[in-house]
Amino acid sequence: MQVFKIFSLFFFLYSFLYSKENININFQNLNIMDLIKLTAKINNKNILLSKPIKGKVNFISNNLVNKKEVLNILRYVLDEKGYSLIQSNEILRIVKKKGKTQNVSTKSLFLNKHNKTKILKNEKRFEVIFLKNIEAANILKILKELNSKKKAFKSSFLQFSIDASSNALIIQGNESQLNFIKALVSELDKDKLQVYVQARIIEVNEKRISEVGIKYGVEGGKGNSSGIFTFASTLNNGKSIAFSIEDIGLNLPNLTSGLALGASINLLKENYALDIVSEPSILCINNQECSIYVGETISVKTSNTLSSGGVSKDSFIREDIGLSLKVKPRISNKNKVMLHIEAVLEGVTNRVSLSGNPDTSKKEIKTTAIVNNGESVIIAGLIENKIEITNTKVPLLGDIPFVGNLFKNKNENNMQTSLVIIITPYIIPKSKDLSYVREQLTQLKILESKYTKELELRLLKNKLKNKIRKQNFESELRKIKKELRYKTEDNKEKKKENHFMIERKLKIDRLLGKN
């Protein structure tokens, strides 16, 4: 019997090689593994499976069968055994479906002239959709929700399954159901826009900012406690830039004001008024949260135990201190981005608890802002008090043992610093990639550096002009004072002369009266 089956299979394959698209096929008690080999040969396909599938199948047809329908026969048989046949590049893969399977040892398929497609389709079809931009599990969740709550498919005959390894959605249903699902999936499985988010984490020393303001003849901070806007507004938010910015390919509506802000930060950094702690950047998918953490991990003592032998043992835990930043960008229209921002600052204070452990602090900010592409959001208000210790000494004399302390000086200054976070989103155009955006941002950095020099030069010129005006004013003031002094002296002389004339007249009058 086994020899007969092998001979029949060989005869069939021989006739198939010289046949057209339609073939005559019948088999009885054929092993499913042999059916898989037969289907692979007929359709010239490579079929991959992890382990053999047990069972037998019968197929009886009175008419010719198209070669492609042999593939459907295999799909139907595999479905009855709890497997799915999916396309993965040039290879067909047989994968196990989730859920219960039908334990059928032998399945018969009968075709005749009037019902040759009825058994194959059985009012249902298989469709495998390979997803590119969305997780198959997410699509499956949506479809199940539609089918259970809204009864969108109005049939218990519809079945869903996924293959996580190939990110494929496997659907079984009638034609109208499949068309509905394919249309739905095509709308959901679209290329997602991306947003490149740059962050600047800055520590601002307010005392030194005021000193820089005095140095350049600029008044105190404007807009917020950090005073950054003071310098950005000095050049009218960059409207007077003396070099071309047309080479920047990104569509940035407020490019000049962004350059002014960046130049202001660079200028303050050069004058030690602020310190750029970190400049992380991250690529975010539209409407998905991304996070950045800048900090360190420290050991904190939690308890102290004394063993029976008198040995003291300390217990520690690891605590993260630093800045945690979460950003969720959402492109609201062509050139605007909505940013959901959450910033958490954790640190160690100067206080010590009763147990001898340092106290920790936590500051949290949540905000939502809508900005143009390339426009910055500035988050301030994260204030910290720090102690700055400065040690100075007289060279050589300060190193002498015992008496060297007489030539040393130690200063402790309480400094208040503000942590400022500047977040700038850049929408990546569909036709461009991340390398293009980075190239454009490098050009922006070059322009920012040029603008910093121009800003510093202009501030120095303004300071010089103010100095000249002040000198001219003082010179004019001295002249006026001198003239007033001369007039005052003339008036005094005139008063003396008038007084002398009056006295002389009185003497004459007295002499005449006596006579």
C-alpha positions, 0 to 999 in steps of 0.5 A: 500500500505504501509503495502504491502511494509513493508511486501515485505521488511520483506519477502525479508530480511527473504529470504536473511538471508538463501540465498547465495551470489546471491539474487533476488531483485526487488522493486518499489517506495521504499524510499531511507531511506528504501534502506539504511536500506536494504543495511546495513542489506544485507551487514551486515554494519553500515551506518551513515548519518547526516539527512534523504534523501528524494526520492524514487527509483525503481529497476527491475531485471530479474536475481539474483544480488550479495549482493555486487552489492546492495551496488553499487545500493545504491552508484548510487542512492546516487550519483544521489541525490548528496551524496557519500558513503565512508568507515571510519574504520568499518562504511560506511558514507553518506556525501554531495558532493560539487557542484550541485545535481540532484533533482530526486524524483524517479529513475528506474534501470532495469537489465536483463541477457544481461545488468545487469552490464551496468546500475550498472557501466554505464561505471563508477565506484566509488572509495574511497581512504583514504590518510595517508600522504598527504592532500586530498585537495592537491591531488584534486588540482593536479588532477584538474590541470592535467585534465584541463591543460594537459587533462590527462584523456581526458574525462569530465565524470571523477569527483573528490571530497573529504571528509576533515573529513576523508581525503578521495579522492572520484573518479568517472570514468571508469576503466582506469581512476581510475587505473591511479589515484590510481597509481598516488596517491600511488606514492604521498601518501608515508611516509614522512621523518622527520628532527629533527632540533636543534638550538643554539642561542648564544651571543658572547662577542668578548673581553672576547673571546680574554681574554679566548684565553690569559688564555689558551695560544690560539691565536685569533679567526679563521674562523669568528669574534666569534672565536669559531673555534679556540677552535674547531680546537685545538684538530684537530676537535676532531680526538684525542678523547680518548673515544668510540663513536661507541655506537651512533646509528645515522649515523653521518659522522662528529661526532667528529668535532661536539663534538669538536664544542659543547665542545668549546661552553661549554668551552667558556660558562664556562669562560663567553665568551658567553651566550646561549640565547636559545636552541630550537628544532623542528621536521620538515617534509621533504621539509616543512618550520618550524619556531622558535621565541625567543623574547618578546613583548613590548609596543611602544608609537605611539601618544599622544592626549589631550582631551577637558578637558585637559586630556592627553591620550597616544596610544600604539602598541605592537611590537615583538622584538627578533629572528625569525628563519625559516628553510626548510629542504630538504633531498637531498640524503641518508645522506645530508640535504639542509637547506633553512634558514631565520633569522630576528633579531629585537630589540630596539636601544639606540636612541630615535626618535623625538616623544620620542619613541625608534628606532627599528632595524632589521637585516635579513639573508637568506642562503642555505647550504648543510650539512651532517646529524648531521653537523652544520651550523653557521650563524654569523654577527648579531652584537649588541652594548650593554651598560653594567652598573656595580655598586660597593660599599664599604660594609657598608660605601656605604649605609650611607645616603648622604655621601654613594655615595663617596664610590660607583663606577659606570662604563658604558662599551660599549660592542659589542656582536655577535649573532651566530646561530648554526643549526644542522639537524638530519635525523630520520631513517624510522625504528626509532621514535623521542624518539630514536633520543632524546635518541641518542642526550642525549648520544651525550650531555654526550660525549660532556660534557666529551670532554669539560673536556678533552679539558680544561685539554689539553689546560691547559697542553699546557699552562703549557708546553708553560710556561715551554718552556718559562722558559727554554728559559729564563734560557738559555738566561740568561746563554748565556748573562752571558757567553757573559758578562764574555767574554766581561770582559775577552776581556776588561782585555786583552785589558788593558793588551795589552795597558799596554805592548804597553805603556811599550815598547814605554817607553823603546824605548824612553829611548834607543833613548835618550841614 
